[in-house]
Amino acid sequence: MLCKQILASALSILLCITTSLSFAKERTHAKDSTKTIILKRTAPLNRIDTISLSAREKELASSPIREILRDQFSPLLKQMEKDHNADVEAYVNKYTNPSFRGHLSKMKGLAAYYFPIFEKVFGETGVPQAIKYLAIIESSLNPHAVSRVGATGPWQFMYATAKGYGLKMNSYVDERKDPFEATYAAASYLKKAFDVYGDWFLAIASYNCGQGNVNRAINRSGKTNPTFWDIQPYLPTETRNYIPAFIAMTYVMENPDLYPIEANYAELPTSIDVILVDRNFSLSSIAKVLEIEADELYRLNPSYKKKIIQADKLNPSRLIVPKVQSQEYSELYSFLQGNPSSKPEAGAQKVQNAEIYVVKKGDTLDAITKRFKGSSVSSLKAMNNLRSNVIQPGMALKVHVD
């Protein structure tokens, strides 16, 4: 029953992603001397990958895609159904307790932004989609999270492990905080661990405490092909609770009918563009071209310590920006090619054809731009001097009309 509930929920919230090119084609798999799989970036400057984060509740229309999704979810979710025991139930009770409601509401809001990114990476690398919930257990979806022992980012990589999986860390960048790079690294680790153990729960346990601890626990269990529950008593205390917490979080988040908790959405865009650049830029200069607040761009690119992108043609770097409309892309592309921006000075009239729109209950900037097709979120904010995406009913906004 649990498997069916989770699978039904999973199918109903699959992300609709549109891409001009597949990330799977742009990445190459290589092995270093330690046989670690490293996912490398190879893409041209004008490579833009649009991720739509606003269509999560749309039903899948394609039967083959349904079958692919079912194949990805079924083995792990069947395991979760079988393993829904007292340890798991204790965490379900914790996560559904009224005192935990505020945190879970925040997680649902952040998940609306981060989960489509995780789903995209896991879809390309063959990792079960349900493992995205592990990031809530790891970091509460905070890219700046740092543990007491120094594990950093949404997937909580230690420095040495991150280096082994190809993540860059220097005075300018810490890719453990990059939601794409860190997720590719986590996917590589989990795939490698699954190849060793043939069991996703054991792979996830090794992600928490290392394969050495898992191997010793297997030996102490005396079993040839043990499950996580067979070796649970022999694992470190934190890891004993790690899998039950993960199963419980997945169950609660995938069953909103049973556990209705309203999402508290963060100030993050509903759609993003992912661009690989091959020059050095400050994020503030890019924000100026896009006519958005620099802080908004900082939130989308948390890995750049000094808010500066360092890149060249051999080592391009990723830039995440709010969804760029076609009329704005030529300006941004020209700037990223090294040409000075031709944006008007602050206060100048950007467009002539404008009218006043009064915000109604339930309106969002993204919804308004879809109604007035000549507008974009960034232009709306610039025209109305908005510092965030938050709008209130009754506000009068200037909107561009084609």
N, C-alpha and C positions, 0 to 999 in steps of 0.2 A: 504493500500500500504506500509506504513511504517513497519507494522508488518511483511509483507512478505519479505521486504528488509532485515530487521534485522535478521529474522529467517533464511533466506538463507545464510546470512553471518555467522551466528552462527554455522550452520551445517557444513559449509566449513572449519571452523578453529577448530573444536573439537580436543582436545588433545588426542593422542594415548598414553595410559599409560600401561606399563607392570609391573606387580607386582608378586612377588613370594607368597605373602600372602596378604590378603585384610586388610587395616587399619580398615575397619568397623568391622572386626572380632576381631581385637586386642584391640579395645576400648570398654569400658563398660560405660553405662550411669547410673549415680547415682544421688541422690538428697540429698541436705543437709537440715538443719532445715528451710531454707528460700525457699525451693522448687526450688532452682536454679539447672539447669542441668549442671553437670560438666563432661567433657570428660576426662577420665583418660587413662594413658599409661600402658599397660601390654604386654610386648613382650620380647622374649629372646635376649641375647646379639648378636647372629649371625643373627638377623633379619635385612635384607637389602631390601629396597624398591627402585627400580629403576624408576625414572621418566624421560622419554624421552621428551626433550623440543624441539627437532628438527623436529618433524613430525606434526606441528600444521596445515599445509595447506593440509594434506591428506584428501581425501573424506572418509566419513564413508561407510564401506562396508556392515555392518550388518543392516538389516531392523529393527529388534527389538530395536537396540540401537538408531536408528533414531527416533523411536516412543517414547522411553524414553526421549530423548532430547527434542522432540517436546512438550511432556507433561510438562517438566520442564520450557520451555521458554514461551509457548503460553499464559498462564494467565497474566503474567507480561507484556509481549510485546504487547498484545492486549490492556492492560491498558495504556501502553505508547503511542500506536497509537491514542487512544481516547483522551489522555491528551496532545497531541502535540499542545500546544496553544502558545499565544504570549510570555508568560514568558519563555517557552522552546526555542522558536525561537530566543529570545534575547541571550540566552547562546550558541545556535548553531552558531550564528553570531560571538560571542566572540571567541569561540574555533576554528573557521575557518578563523579568521582574520590573515593576514600575520604576525602580531606582536606576535601571539600566536603559530606560526608554530614550532619554535624551541623547545618550551616546549612540544608540542604534539608529536614531533619527538622523544624526550627523553622518553616520556611516552610509546610510542610504543616499543621502545627498551627495557625498563625495563619490560614491560608486557610480552615480549617473555620469560622471566625467571619466573616472579612471577605468572602470570595467570595460568599456568599449575598446580601450587601448590594450588591456590584458587579453580580451577575447580575440582581438586581431592577431596578437603575437602567438597565443596558444593555438589558434586555428592554423597558423602557418607552420608551427613546429610540432603539432601532433600531441600537445599536452591536453588532458581533459579540461574542459572549460570550467568545471566546478572548482578547480584549484585556485581560481581567482579569489575565492573567499579566504584563502590562506593569508593574503596580504592584509586583511583586517586583523587577523590574529597577530601577525608580525609587527605591524606599524600603525594600525588604525588609519591606513591610507594617508599617512603623513610623509611626504618626500624628504622632509628635514628631520625625521625621527632618528635619534641616536641612542643606542642602548647603553647600559652601564659599562659594557665591555668594548664599546666602540663600533658595534654593528650599525650600519647607516642605510637610510633610504627606505622606500616602500617595501623592499624585499630583504632588508636588514643584512647586507653583505659585510663581512669582515674584510679588512684591507687585503690580506693575502689571498683570500678566496676570490675577491673581486678581480685582483690582478690576474689570477689564473684563468678567469673567464673573460679576459679581454677588456675589462672596464678601465677607462682612463681616470687617473687621479693625480692632480698636480695643483699648483698654486692657483690655477684659473678654473679648473673644472673637477667635479666629482661625479662621475657617471653613475655612481650608486644611487644618486638622487634623480636621475633621468628616468621617467616612467617607461620609456621604450627600451633603452639600453639595459636597464636593470631587469626588466621583464624578460628580455631575450636571454640574459645571463641566467636568470632563475629557471627558465625553460630548459636551457642546456644542462644545468645541473640535474634537474628532475628527470629529464630523459635519460641521462647517463646512469643515474641511480636506478631508474626503472629497468634499464637493460641489465643491471647487476642483479636485482632482487626479483624482478618479474611481478612486483606488487607495489601499487601506488602508495599505500599507507606506509610501507617500509621505506619507500623512496622519500616520502614526506618526512618521516621520522629522522632519516639521515640528514635531511635539509636542516633540521633543528639541532641535532647533536653530533653530526658527522658519521661517516660510514664506519669508522673504527669502533665507536660505541655500539652501533647497530650490529656489527659483526660479532663483537664480544657478547652481546645479549643473545644473539642467535646461538652461539656456541654454548652458552650457559643454559639455554632452554633445552638443549639436547635433541632438538627436532631438525629434520632435514629441510623441510619446506614450511617453516613456521609462519603464522600470521602475526600481525602487530600485537594482538592480544596474547599470543603465546610468549612473546618476548617483553611485554609491557613491564612485568615486575623487575626485570633486569636492566631497564633503561634509567637514565638520569631522571630525577623527579619531574623536571620541567617537561621532558619529552613524553613521560607517561600521560600527562594531561593535554599534550599538544594535539594529538589526533582526536580525542573526544571533543575538545574545544572546536576544532575545525569542522567536524561532522555536525555539531550542534549549530554553529554559525551558518553553515550551508543550509541546514534544514529550516532554520528560522527565516533567513533572508529569501529563500526560494518559495516560502509559503505565506505570502501576504494576506491570504484569505483567513488563515488560522491566526496569524499574528499581525494584525493591521497597525502599522506604525507609519505615520506620515513622514516623508523625507524632508529634512532641513537642508535645502540646496545651498551650496557654497557659491561664491561669486566667481564662477568658472563658466566659460562659453558653452553653448549647446552644440557647436560644431567647431572643428579646428582644421587648419591646414598645416601639414608637416613638410618643411622645406629643408633640403640639404644645401648648405652654402659653402663656398670655397674661399672666402675672404674673411678678414678680421672686421668685426662690427661691435659697437656697443649696443646693448638692448635698448637704451634710451633713444638712440638715433633711429632705430627701426620703429619704435613706438611713435616717434614724431611723424614718420612717413605715414604710418597707419592711422594717425590722429587718435591714439588711445593713450590712456595713462600708462606710464612706464611700469608702475606696480603691477598692472594687469599682465604685462609681458613677463615680469619677473616671476609671477606665480606659475605661468605656463612653462617656464624654463628654469627650474630650480637648481639644475646642476652647475650653472655658471656662477662661481663664487664671487667674482668681481663684476658680475653683470656685463661681461665682455665675452664675445665668441671669438676664439682663435681657431682659424681653419685655413687650409690651402687646398690646391687641386688634388693632391695625393691623400689628404686627410680631411675630407669635408666633415662639417659638424651639423647637427640637427637644430633647426629653429622651429618652434611651435608658435603659431599665431592664431588668433581668432579667424574664423572662416573669412577668406578674402573674396570679395565680389569681383566679377570679371573686369569692371571698370577700374578697380583699385589695383588689380594684379600687375598691370603694365607699369604702374608707378613703382610698386614694390620691386618688381623684377629689375627695372632699370636701376634702382638704387642698389640692389644686391649685386649688380654687375659693375658697380663702382662709379655710376653716374650720380651727380648731385641731385637731391630731391627738388622737384618743382612744385611742391605743395605750397599753397598760399600761406601767408603769415597768419598768426592767430588773430581772430576777429574778422578776417576777410570773408566775404560771402563765397561759399564753395559752389552752391547751386542757386539757380534762379527760380526754377519751378518748385515751389514749396507750398505746403498748406499746413494748417493746424489740426492735430489729431488729439482728442481727449482720451486719456487712458481709461479703459474699462476694467472691471474686476476680472482677474484671470489673465490679463494681457502680459506678455513678455516682449522684450525688445526683438527677440528672434521672430515671434509671431507677427509683430508689426511690420518687420522687413518683408515677410512673406506676403503681407497684404499690399504693401506699397513696394512693388518690385524694383523700383529705382533706388531703393534705400539699402543700407547695410547697417549692421549693429555699430560698427566703428563710426560711420558717418552720422548716424542718429545721435550717438554720444557726443560727437564733436559739435554738431549743430546746436545741441541743447545743453552743452557744458556739463554733461553727466560724468561723474567720476567712477561710477559702478554700473552694473547691469540692473540694479534694483530700481523699479518704478512703482508708483502708487496710483490707485484709481483717482481720477480727477485731475491728474497732471496734464498740462497742455504741452504737447511736443510738436516741434516743427519737423515735418517729414518731406523728403524729396519725392516728387511725383513725375514719372516719365511723361 
